[in-house]
Amino acid sequence: MSGRESDEYAAISRELGQFMRRMMRVQSKRADPDGPALDRAAFQLLHRLVADGPARLSTLATDMVVDLSVVSRQIAALEAAGLVVRTPDPADRRASLIAASDAGTDLFNRKRARFQEWLRTMLADWTEDERTEFARLMKRFNEAMASHDEGK
């Protein structure tokens, strides 16, 4: 590995670390007028259910890359808050499908709109081409991460 290449990896590593720390700080500091506070995992689960529809706990665990017991606890908390509902799975009445409730969908949509407005503010001085390229590279990076994770 050349010196320049190792410098690139060091720079990427440093910037990813900064990004993760700043996002955690942003999430912990932001006041939340949109209802119950959702941690990152709960928001991601709600996003999955709003975007892709009802799913079994086992499917959610696979999709979120967590253990079934973890997703079960997270769904229980969302259910207690009235943000998701369980219904019998028509394919197997012994199993349940988890779906976002109307309140969960509304809350998710409000939070997503607020986050996107924050992004608009953060990227206000970026050109459309820069934002498009950033989105493309982030998607490529996420796909590489998913591919590497699934390959293990």
N, C-alpha and C positions, 0 to 999 in steps of 0.2 A: 504494500500500500504506500503510495507516494505521500510526501509531506502535505501537499495541497489537498489530497483526498482525505487524509486524516483530519485536516483543518476543517473541511466541509462537514464531516461527521461530528466533530466537536461543536461546531457552530449550530448544527441542527439539534444536537442533544441539548445544548445550552438554551436554545430558543424554545424547545418543547418543554423543558423544565420551567422556564419563565411563564410560558403560556398556561401550564397546569396550575402553577401557584397563583397566578393572577385570576384565572377563572374561579378557583376555589374562593379567593378573597371577594371577588365580585358577587358570587352567589351568597356568601355569608353576610355581606354588608347590605345587600339590596333590601329595602323595605318591600313588603309584599301586600299591597292593597287588594290583591285579587283573590282573597280567600285563604284557605289553609296553606301553610308553607309545605312545599314538596321538596324533599331532597332529590339529588340528581337521579338516583335509581328509581324513585317513585315517578318522577317526571318522564323518564325514559320508558317505563312500563306503560304509563298512560299514553304516551306518544305512540307506542307500538299498537295499543288497543284502538286508539282513535284512527290511526292511519290504515291498519290492516284488518281491523275487525276482531270479533271474538276468537278466543283460543283457549285450549286446555293449559293447565298449569305446566305440564311437561313441555309443551311447545314453547311457552313463554320462557321457561328456564333455558331451553336450547337457544332460542333467539337472543336472549340477553346474556348468554354465556355465563350462567351462574347455576349453582346447585338448586335442585328442586325445593329444598327446605328454605333457602334464601328467598326465592320468588314467592313461596307460599306465605312467608311472614310479611313480605312487602304487599302482596295482594290483600292479606287480612287487614293490614293497616288502611289501605285504600278503600276496602269494603266498609270498614268501620266509619270512615269519613264520608261514606255515601258516594264515592267517586267511581266505583265499579260495582257490577252486579254479577251474580252467578245464576246460570240457568242450566237445566239438564242438557247434556249433549244428545241431540237426536240420534247420533250414530251409536251411542252407548249410554243409556240412561243412568248407568252407575257413575259416569264421569260428569264433570261440570265444564261448561264454557264460561270464561270470564269475558265480560264486555264492559266498555266504558259506559257509565250512566250518563244521562243528559247533563247532570251537574258536572261530572268528570270531563265530558267533552267540552262544555262551556269553559270550565276552569283551564283546561289545556289550551284552548284556542286563545283565551285572554293572555295567558302567560307567554305563549308563543309570539303573539302580536307584540307584547312588551319587549321581549327579547329581540325580535327583529327590528323594532324601533331603536333599541340600544345599539344593535349592529349598524343601522343606518347612521347613527350619530358617530360611532367609532370609525366608520369607513367613509365619512362624508367627503374627505379630500382625496379619495381614491377614484380613479377613472372607472368607467364601466368595464373596460378591458382588463384592468387590474383586478377588479372584483371577480370577473368571470374566470380569469386565470387562477386566482386564489381558490375559488370554488373547485375548479378542475383539479388542481394539485392536491387539495384536501381530500377530495373524493379518491384520487389515485392513491394517496397515502393510506386512507382508511381501507381501501380494497386490498392493498398490499399487507396491511396488518391483519385483516380478516383471513386472507389466503395463507399467510404464515401461521396464524393461530390454528386454522383448520387443518393444516398440514402436519401438525404435531400429533 
